Amino acid sequence: MFLFWLMVGLSALTVLLFETDMLESGTAAGGNATAEFITTVMMELMTIASIPLALKMFKMKRIQKELVEGKAIALRKWGVLRLSMLEVPLLANTLFYYIYMNTTFGYMAIILLICLAFVYPSMNRCLADVENTEETGNG
């Protein structure tokens, strides 16, 4: 839960600092088109790959088995990985949006923020993740 809110808070702080002109936005806009293009493609690929993987991760047989057997330790390990797969690109896209002033990064950040609602680490979700989901019909 701490990691979830920490990264969302850092992204919100980034937006606040740039929107209040405490940090200068658009510092690399129009400068090096090649660097901007490569950054855009890399972030698009990272975002496109991380979303479905993070959303389906706990349904994969190997991870599901480890969650049922390892409970809290496995949940911490895989939960941190799943949140990081969505939140690291969220923070990066937020920063790149303000650095390049390219709306593509902003849209990807918004999509990642929406996806976080589907992996919110509530207590009920954590308990359900460490139970044998094959018996409940969710496997």
TALIN-V878246 format. One line per field, one symbol per residue. psi: psi as a letter, one per 30 degrees, with the letter a starting at -180 (. if undefined). burial: # if it has 16 or more other ideal C-beta (glycine too) atoms within 10 Angstrom, else .. A space follows every 10 residues. Layout:
BEGIN
psi=???
burial=???
END
This chain:
BEGIN
psi=eeeefeeeee eeeeeeeefg gekklgfgkg djeeeeeeee eeeeeeeeee eeeeefeffk eeeeeeeeef ceeeeeeeee eeeefeeeee eeeeeeefef hjfeeeeeee eeeeffffgk ileeeeeefg ljfeffgg.
burial=...#..#... #..##..#.. .......#.. .....#..## ..#..##..# #..#..##.. ..##.##... ...##..##. .##.###.## ########## ##.###.##. ###.##..#. #....#..## ..#......
END
